[in-house]
Amino acid sequence: MARPTAQDALTEEELDRLLAQPNPRCPTGKRNLALLVVMADGGLRVSEATALTTRDLVVEGGQLTHVQIRSGKGGRPPDSR
């Protein structure tokens, strides 16, 4: 499979439309929005995002500062991509 290119990335408008889809008034909508934001900001695949646990989230000063991906595509460490 070919590696994604800049042409494959969503435009700002497409990303805004995508992030507007989950209903923030319900718990699953909040969860879905959070997953989409983490995926978009971090460039995560669905499998990487759904495998996250609370220990993967690094919070400093009450703010999420980064997410640790313990294994990437095919079980490889993220650095080997």
Phi and psi restraints in degrees (range 20) as a CNS / XPLOR table:
assign (resid 1 and name C) (resid 2 and name N)
       (resid 2 and name CA) (resid 2 and name C) 1.0 -71.5 20.0 2
assign (resid 2 and name N) (resid 2 and name CA)
       (resid 2 and name C) (resid 3 and name N) 1.0 146.8 20.0 2
assign (resid 2 and name C) (resid 3 and name N)
       (resid 3 and name CA) (resid 3 and name C) 1.0 -70.1 20.0 2
assign (resid 3 and name N) (resid 3 and name CA)
       (resid 3 and name C) (resid 4 and name N) 1.0 143.7 20.0 2
assign (resid 3 and name C) (resid 4 and name N)
       (resid 4 and name CA) (resid 4 and name C) 1.0 -62.3 20.0 2
assign (resid 4 and name N) (resid 4 and name CA)
       (resid 4 and name C) (resid 5 and name N) 1.0 146.8 20.0 2
assign (resid 4 and name C) (resid 5 and name N)
       (resid 5 and name CA) (resid 5 and name C) 1.0 -117.6 20.0 2
assign (resid 5 and name N) (resid 5 and name CA)
       (resid 5 and name C) (resid 6 and name N) 1.0 174.3 20.0 2
assign (resid 5 and name C) (resid 6 and name N)
       (resid 6 and name CA) (resid 6 and name C) 1.0 -59.5 20.0 2
assign (resid 6 and name N) (resid 6 and name CA)
       (resid 6 and name C) (resid 7 and name N) 1.0 -28.6 20.0 2
assign (resid 6 and name C) (resid 7 and name N)
       (resid 7 and name CA) (resid 7 and name C) 1.0 -68.5 20.0 2
assign (resid 7 and name N) (resid 7 and name CA)
       (resid 7 and name C) (resid 8 and name N) 1.0 -22.9 20.0 2
assign (resid 7 and name C) (resid 8 and name N)
       (resid 8 and name CA) (resid 8 and name C) 1.0 -82.1 20.0 2
assign (resid 8 and name N) (resid 8 and name CA)
       (resid 8 and name C) (resid 9 and name N) 1.0 -14.8 20.0 2
assign (resid 8 and name C) (resid 9 and name N)
       (resid 9 and name CA) (resid 9 and name C) 1.0 -71.6 20.0 2
assign (resid 9 and name N) (resid 9 and name CA)
       (resid 9 and name C) (resid 10 and name N) 1.0 151.5 20.0 2
assign (resid 9 and name C) (resid 10 and name N)
       (resid 10 and name CA) (resid 10 and name C) 1.0 -72.0 20.0 2
assign (resid 10 and name N) (resid 10 and name CA)
       (resid 10 and name C) (resid 11 and name N) 1.0 145.8 20.0 2
assign (resid 10 and name C) (resid 11 and name N)
       (resid 11 and name CA) (resid 11 and name C) 1.0 -75.2 20.0 2
assign (resid 11 and name N) (resid 11 and name CA)
       (resid 11 and name C) (resid 12 and name N) 1.0 165.5 20.0 2
assign (resid 11 and name C) (resid 12 and name N)
       (resid 12 and name CA) (resid 12 and name C) 1.0 -57.5 20.0 2
assign (resid 12 and name N) (resid 12 and name CA)
       (resid 12 and name C) (resid 13 and name N) 1.0 -41.4 20.0 2
assign (resid 12 and name C) (resid 13 and name N)
       (resid 13 and name CA) (resid 13 and name C) 1.0 -64.3 20.0 2
assign (resid 13 and name N) (resid 13 and name CA)
       (resid 13 and name C) (resid 14 and name N) 1.0 -43.3 20.0 2
assign (resid 13 and name C) (resid 14 and name N)
       (resid 14 and name CA) (resid 14 and name C) 1.0 -63.9 20.0 2
assign (resid 14 and name N) (resid 14 and name CA)
       (resid 14 and name C) (resid 15 and name N) 1.0 -42.1 20.0 2
assign (resid 14 and name C) (resid 15 and name N)
       (resid 15 and name CA) (resid 15 and name C) 1.0 -64.7 20.0 2
assign (resid 15 and name N) (resid 15 and name CA)
       (resid 15 and name C) (resid 16 and name N) 1.0 -43.0 20.0 2
assign (resid 15 and name C) (resid 16 and name N)
       (resid 16 and name CA) (resid 16 and name C) 1.0 -59.2 20.0 2
assign (resid 16 and name N) (resid 16 and name CA)
       (resid 16 and name C) (resid 17 and name N) 1.0 -42.5 20.0 2
assign (resid 16 and name C) (resid 17 and name N)
       (resid 17 and name CA) (resid 17 and name C) 1.0 -65.7 20.0 2
assign (resid 17 and name N) (resid 17 and name CA)
       (resid 17 and name C) (resid 18 and name N) 1.0 -39.7 20.0 2
assign (resid 17 and name C) (resid 18 and name N)
       (resid 18 and name CA) (resid 18 and name C) 1.0 -64.1 20.0 2
assign (resid 18 and name N) (resid 18 and name CA)
       (resid 18 and name C) (resid 19 and name N) 1.0 -46.2 20.0 2
assign (resid 18 and name C) (resid 19 and name N)
       (resid 19 and name CA) (resid 19 and name C) 1.0 -70.3 20.0 2
assign (resid 19 and name N) (resid 19 and name CA)
       (resid 19 and name C) (resid 20 and name N) 1.0 -16.2 20.0 2
assign (resid 19 and name C) (resid 20 and name N)
       (resid 20 and name CA) (resid 20 and name C) 1.0 -82.3 20.0 2
assign (resid 20 and name N) (resid 20 and name CA)
       (resid 20 and name C) (resid 21 and name N) 1.0 -9.0 20.0 2
assign (resid 20 and name C) (resid 21 and name N)
       (resid 21 and name CA) (resid 21 and name C) 1.0 -75.4 20.0 2
assign (resid 21 and name N) (resid 21 and name CA)
       (resid 21 and name C) (resid 22 and name N) 1.0 -44.9 20.0 2
assign (resid 21 and name C) (resid 22 and name N)
       (resid 22 and name CA) (resid 22 and name C) 1.0 -65.0 20.0 2
assign (resid 22 and name N) (resid 22 and name CA)
       (resid 22 and name C) (resid 23 and name N) 1.0 143.5 20.0 2
assign (resid 22 and name C) (resid 23 and name N)
       (resid 23 and name CA) (resid 23 and name C) 1.0 -84.9 20.0 2
assign (resid 23 and name N) (resid 23 and name CA)
       (resid 23 and name C) (resid 24 and name N) 1.0 107.9 20.0 2
assign (resid 23 and name C) (resid 24 and name N)
       (resid 24 and name CA) (resid 24 and name C) 1.0 -72.0 20.0 2
assign (resid 24 and name N) (resid 24 and name CA)
       (resid 24 and name C) (resid 25 and name N) 1.0 -4.8 20.0 2
assign (resid 24 and name C) (resid 25 and name N)
       (resid 25 and name CA) (resid 25 and name C) 1.0 -85.5 20.0 2
assign (resid 25 and name N) (resid 25 and name CA)
       (resid 25 and name C) (resid 26 and name N) 1.0 -3.7 20.0 2
assign (resid 25 and name C) (resid 26 and name N)
       (resid 26 and name CA) (resid 26 and name C) 1.0 -126.6 20.0 2
assign (resid 26 and name N) (resid 26 and name CA)
       (resid 26 and name C) (resid 27 and name N) 1.0 153.8 20.0 2
assign (resid 26 and name C) (resid 27 and name N)
       (resid 27 and name CA) (resid 27 and name C) 1.0 -57.0 20.0 2
assign (resid 27 and name N) (resid 27 and name CA)
       (resid 27 and name C) (resid 28 and name N) 1.0 -41.8 20.0 2
assign (resid 27 and name C) (resid 28 and name N)
       (resid 28 and name CA) (resid 28 and name C) 1.0 -69.4 20.0 2
assign (resid 28 and name N) (resid 28 and name CA)
       (resid 28 and name C) (resid 29 and name N) 1.0 -30.6 20.0 2
assign (resid 28 and name C) (resid 29 and name N)
       (resid 29 and name CA) (resid 29 and name C) 1.0 -67.0 20.0 2
assign (resid 29 and name N) (resid 29 and name CA)
       (resid 29 and name C) (resid 30 and name N) 1.0 -41.0 20.0 2
assign (resid 29 and name C) (resid 30 and name N)
       (resid 30 and name CA) (resid 30 and name C) 1.0 -63.6 20.0 2
assign (resid 30 and name N) (resid 30 and name CA)
       (resid 30 and name C) (resid 31 and name N) 1.0 -43.7 20.0 2
assign (resid 30 and name C) (resid 31 and name N)
       (resid 31 and name CA) (resid 31 and name C) 1.0 -61.7 20.0 2
assign (resid 31 and name N) (resid 31 and name CA)
       (resid 31 and name C) (resid 32 and name N) 1.0 -46.9 20.0 2
assign (resid 31 and name C) (resid 32 and name N)
       (resid 32 and name CA) (resid 32 and name C) 1.0 -63.2 20.0 2
assign (resid 32 and name N) (resid 32 and name CA)
       (resid 32 and name C) (resid 33 and name N) 1.0 -40.5 20.0 2
assign (resid 32 and name C) (resid 33 and name N)
       (resid 33 and name CA) (resid 33 and name C) 1.0 -63.8 20.0 2
assign (resid 33 and name N) (resid 33 and name CA)
       (resid 33 and name C) (resid 34 and name N) 1.0 -44.3 20.0 2
assign (resid 33 and name C) (resid 34 and name N)
       (resid 34 and name CA) (resid 34 and name C) 1.0 -60.1 20.0 2
assign (resid 34 and name N) (resid 34 and name CA)
       (resid 34 and name C) (resid 35 and name N) 1.0 -44.2 20.0 2
assign (resid 34 and name C) (resid 35 and name N)
       (resid 35 and name CA) (resid 35 and name C) 1.0 -62.9 20.0 2
assign (resid 35 and name N) (resid 35 and name CA)
       (resid 35 and name C) (resid 36 and name N) 1.0 -42.9 20.0 2
assign (resid 35 and name C) (resid 36 and name N)
       (resid 36 and name CA) (resid 36 and name C) 1.0 -63.6 20.0 2
assign (resid 36 and name N) (resid 36 and name CA)
       (resid 36 and name C) (resid 37 and name N) 1.0 -41.4 20.0 2
assign (resid 36 and name C) (resid 37 and name N)
       (resid 37 and name CA) (resid 37 and name C) 1.0 -65.4 20.0 2
assign (resid 37 and name N) (resid 37 and name CA)
       (resid 37 and name C) (resid 38 and name N) 1.0 -44.9 20.0 2
assign (resid 37 and name C) (resid 38 and name N)
       (resid 38 and name CA) (resid 38 and name C) 1.0 -62.4 20.0 2
assign (resid 38 and name N) (resid 38 and name CA)
       (resid 38 and name C) (resid 39 and name N) 1.0 -42.0 20.0 2
assign (resid 38 and name C) (resid 39 and name N)
       (resid 39 and name CA) (resid 39 and name C) 1.0 -64.6 20.0 2
assign (resid 39 and name N) (resid 39 and name CA)
       (resid 39 and name C) (resid 40 and name N) 1.0 -44.2 20.0 2
assign (resid 39 and name C) (resid 40 and name N)
       (resid 40 and name CA) (resid 40 and name C) 1.0 -68.8 20.0 2
assign (resid 40 and name N) (resid 40 and name CA)
       (resid 40 and name C) (resid 41 and name N) 1.0 -45.6 20.0 2
assign (resid 40 and name C) (resid 41 and name N)
       (resid 41 and name CA) (resid 41 and name C) 1.0 -71.3 20.0 2
assign (resid 41 and name N) (resid 41 and name CA)
       (resid 41 and name C) (resid 42 and name N) 1.0 -33.2 20.0 2
assign (resid 41 and name C) (resid 42 and name N)
       (resid 42 and name CA) (resid 42 and name C) 1.0 -100.0 20.0 2
assign (resid 42 and name N) (resid 42 and name CA)
       (resid 42 and name C) (resid 43 and name N) 1.0 -5.4 20.0 2
assign (resid 42 and name C) (resid 43 and name N)
       (resid 43 and name CA) (resid 43 and name C) 1.0 67.1 20.0 2
assign (resid 43 and name N) (resid 43 and name CA)
       (resid 43 and name C) (resid 44 and name N) 1.0 32.2 20.0 2
assign (resid 43 and name C) (resid 44 and name N)
       (resid 44 and name CA) (resid 44 and name C) 1.0 -83.3 20.0 2
assign (resid 44 and name N) (resid 44 and name CA)
       (resid 44 and name C) (resid 45 and name N) 1.0 148.8 20.0 2
assign (resid 44 and name C) (resid 45 and name N)
       (resid 45 and name CA) (resid 45 and name C) 1.0 -81.3 20.0 2
assign (resid 45 and name N) (resid 45 and name CA)
       (resid 45 and name C) (resid 46 and name N) 1.0 163.3 20.0 2
assign (resid 45 and name C) (resid 46 and name N)
       (resid 46 and name CA) (resid 46 and name C) 1.0 -57.2 20.0 2
assign (resid 46 and name N) (resid 46 and name CA)
       (resid 46 and name C) (resid 47 and name N) 1.0 -45.5 20.0 2
assign (resid 46 and name C) (resid 47 and name N)
       (resid 47 and name CA) (resid 47 and name C) 1.0 -62.6 20.0 2
assign (resid 47 and name N) (resid 47 and name CA)
       (resid 47 and name C) (resid 48 and name N) 1.0 -36.9 20.0 2
assign (resid 47 and name C) (resid 48 and name N)
       (resid 48 and name CA) (resid 48 and name C) 1.0 -68.6 20.0 2
assign (resid 48 and name N) (resid 48 and name CA)
       (resid 48 and name C) (resid 49 and name N) 1.0 -41.7 20.0 2
assign (resid 48 and name C) (resid 49 and name N)
       (resid 49 and name CA) (resid 49 and name C) 1.0 -68.2 20.0 2
assign (resid 49 and name N) (resid 49 and name CA)
       (resid 49 and name C) (resid 50 and name N) 1.0 -42.0 20.0 2
assign (resid 49 and name C) (resid 50 and name N)
       (resid 50 and name CA) (resid 50 and name C) 1.0 -75.3 20.0 2
assign (resid 50 and name N) (resid 50 and name CA)
       (resid 50 and name C) (resid 51 and name N) 1.0 -16.2 20.0 2
assign (resid 50 and name C) (resid 51 and name N)
       (resid 51 and name CA) (resid 51 and name C) 1.0 -88.2 20.0 2
assign (resid 51 and name N) (resid 51 and name CA)
       (resid 51 and name C) (resid 52 and name N) 1.0 -4.7 20.0 2
assign (resid 51 and name C) (resid 52 and name N)
       (resid 52 and name CA) (resid 52 and name C) 1.0 -64.0 20.0 2
assign (resid 52 and name N) (resid 52 and name CA)
       (resid 52 and name C) (resid 53 and name N) 1.0 144.7 20.0 2
assign (resid 52 and name C) (resid 53 and name N)
       (resid 53 and name CA) (resid 53 and name C) 1.0 -124.2 20.0 2
assign (resid 53 and name N) (resid 53 and name CA)
       (resid 53 and name C) (resid 54 and name N) 1.0 171.4 20.0 2
assign (resid 53 and name C) (resid 54 and name N)
       (resid 54 and name CA) (resid 54 and name C) 1.0 -62.4 20.0 2
assign (resid 54 and name N) (resid 54 and name CA)
       (resid 54 and name C) (resid 55 and name N) 1.0 -27.8 20.0 2
assign (resid 54 and name C) (resid 55 and name N)
       (resid 55 and name CA) (resid 55 and name C) 1.0 -70.9 20.0 2
assign (resid 55 and name N) (resid 55 and name CA)
       (resid 55 and name C) (resid 56 and name N) 1.0 -14.7 20.0 2
assign (resid 55 and name C) (resid 56 and name N)
       (resid 56 and name CA) (resid 56 and name C) 1.0 -83.5 20.0 2
assign (resid 56 and name N) (resid 56 and name CA)
       (resid 56 and name C) (resid 57 and name N) 1.0 -11.8 20.0 2
assign (resid 56 and name C) (resid 57 and name N)
       (resid 57 and name CA) (resid 57 and name C) 1.0 -94.9 20.0 2
assign (resid 57 and name N) (resid 57 and name CA)
       (resid 57 and name C) (resid 58 and name N) 1.0 125.7 20.0 2
assign (resid 57 and name C) (resid 58 and name N)
       (resid 58 and name CA) (resid 58 and name C) 1.0 -104.4 20.0 2
assign (resid 58 and name N) (resid 58 and name CA)
       (resid 58 and name C) (resid 59 and name N) 1.0 115.5 20.0 2
assign (resid 58 and name C) (resid 59 and name N)
       (resid 59 and name CA) (resid 59 and name C) 1.0 -113.5 20.0 2
assign (resid 59 and name N) (resid 59 and name CA)
       (resid 59 and name C) (resid 60 and name N) 1.0 129.0 20.0 2
assign (resid 59 and name C) (resid 60 and name N)
       (resid 60 and name CA) (resid 60 and name C) 1.0 -130.9 20.0 2
assign (resid 60 and name N) (resid 60 and name CA)
       (resid 60 and name C) (resid 61 and name N) 1.0 129.4 20.0 2
assign (resid 60 and name C) (resid 61 and name N)
       (resid 61 and name CA) (resid 61 and name C) 1.0 61.2 20.0 2
assign (resid 61 and name N) (resid 61 and name CA)
       (resid 61 and name C) (resid 62 and name N) 1.0 31.3 20.0 2
assign (resid 61 and name C) (resid 62 and name N)
       (resid 62 and name CA) (resid 62 and name C) 1.0 78.9 20.0 2
assign (resid 62 and name N) (resid 62 and name CA)
       (resid 62 and name C) (resid 63 and name N) 1.0 4.4 20.0 2
assign (resid 62 and name C) (resid 63 and name N)
       (resid 63 and name CA) (resid 63 and name C) 1.0 -119.1 20.0 2
assign (resid 63 and name N) (resid 63 and name CA)
       (resid 63 and name C) (resid 64 and name N) 1.0 140.8 20.0 2
assign (resid 63 and name C) (resid 64 and name N)
       (resid 64 and name CA) (resid 64 and name C) 1.0 -69.5 20.0 2
assign (resid 64 and name N) (resid 64 and name CA)
       (resid 64 and name C) (resid 65 and name N) 1.0 119.0 20.0 2
assign (resid 64 and name C) (resid 65 and name N)
       (resid 65 and name CA) (resid 65 and name C) 1.0 -98.8 20.0 2
assign (resid 65 and name N) (resid 65 and name CA)
       (resid 65 and name C) (resid 66 and name N) 1.0 -35.9 20.0 2
assign (resid 65 and name C) (resid 66 and name N)
       (resid 66 and name CA) (resid 66 and name C) 1.0 -165.5 20.0 2
assign (resid 66 and name N) (resid 66 and name CA)
       (resid 66 and name C) (resid 67 and name N) 1.0 169.5 20.0 2
assign (resid 66 and name C) (resid 67 and name N)
       (resid 67 and name CA) (resid 67 and name C) 1.0 -120.5 20.0 2
assign (resid 67 and name N) (resid 67 and name CA)
       (resid 67 and name C) (resid 68 and name N) 1.0 132.6 20.0 2
assign (resid 67 and name C) (resid 68 and name N)
       (resid 68 and name CA) (resid 68 and name C) 1.0 -94.8 20.0 2
assign (resid 68 and name N) (resid 68 and name CA)
       (resid 68 and name C) (resid 69 and name N) 1.0 123.7 20.0 2
assign (resid 68 and name C) (resid 69 and name N)
       (resid 69 and name CA) (resid 69 and name C) 1.0 -97.2 20.0 2
assign (resid 69 and name N) (resid 69 and name CA)
       (resid 69 and name C) (resid 70 and name N) 1.0 114.9 20.0 2
assign (resid 69 and name C) (resid 70 and name N)
       (resid 70 and name CA) (resid 70 and name C) 1.0 -82.5 20.0 2
assign (resid 70 and name N) (resid 70 and name CA)
       (resid 70 and name C) (resid 71 and name N) 1.0 -30.0 20.0 2
assign (resid 70 and name C) (resid 71 and name N)
       (resid 71 and name CA) (resid 71 and name C) 1.0 -147.5 20.0 2
assign (resid 71 and name N) (resid 71 and name CA)
       (resid 71 and name C) (resid 72 and name N) 1.0 135.6 20.0 2
assign (resid 71 and name C) (resid 72 and name N)
       (resid 72 and name CA) (resid 72 and name C) 1.0 -97.2 20.0 2
assign (resid 72 and name N) (resid 72 and name CA)
       (resid 72 and name C) (resid 73 and name N) 1.0 -153.9 20.0 2
assign (resid 72 and name C) (resid 73 and name N)
       (resid 73 and name CA) (resid 73 and name C) 1.0 -55.6 20.0 2
assign (resid 73 and name N) (resid 73 and name CA)
       (resid 73 and name C) (resid 74 and name N) 1.0 131.0 20.0 2
assign (resid 73 and name C) (resid 74 and name N)
       (resid 74 and name CA) (resid 74 and name C) 1.0 70.4 20.0 2
assign (resid 74 and name N) (resid 74 and name CA)
       (resid 74 and name C) (resid 75 and name N) 1.0 18.1 20.0 2
assign (resid 74 and name C) (resid 75 and name N)
       (resid 75 and name CA) (resid 75 and name C) 1.0 79.7 20.0 2
assign (resid 75 and name N) (resid 75 and name CA)
       (resid 75 and name C) (resid 76 and name N) 1.0 4.7 20.0 2
assign (resid 75 and name C) (resid 76 and name N)
       (resid 76 and name CA) (resid 76 and name C) 1.0 -80.2 20.0 2
assign (resid 76 and name N) (resid 76 and name CA)
       (resid 76 and name C) (resid 77 and name N) 1.0 150.8 20.0 2
assign (resid 76 and name C) (resid 77 and name N)
       (resid 77 and name CA) (resid 77 and name C) 1.0 -61.3 20.0 2
assign (resid 77 and name N) (resid 77 and name CA)
       (resid 77 and name C) (resid 78 and name N) 1.0 148.6 20.0 2
assign (resid 77 and name C) (resid 78 and name N)
       (resid 78 and name CA) (resid 78 and name C) 1.0 -57.7 20.0 2
assign (resid 78 and name N) (resid 78 and name CA)
       (resid 78 and name C) (resid 79 and name N) 1.0 -29.6 20.0 2
assign (resid 78 and name C) (resid 79 and name N)
       (resid 79 and name CA) (resid 79 and name C) 1.0 -67.5 20.0 2
assign (resid 79 and name N) (resid 79 and name CA)
       (resid 79 and name C) (resid 80 and name N) 1.0 -18.2 20.0 2
assign (resid 79 and name C) (resid 80 and name N)
       (resid 80 and name CA) (resid 80 and name C) 1.0 -88.3 20.0 2
assign (resid 80 and name N) (resid 80 and name CA)
       (resid 80 and name C) (resid 81 and name N) 1.0 2.4 20.0 2
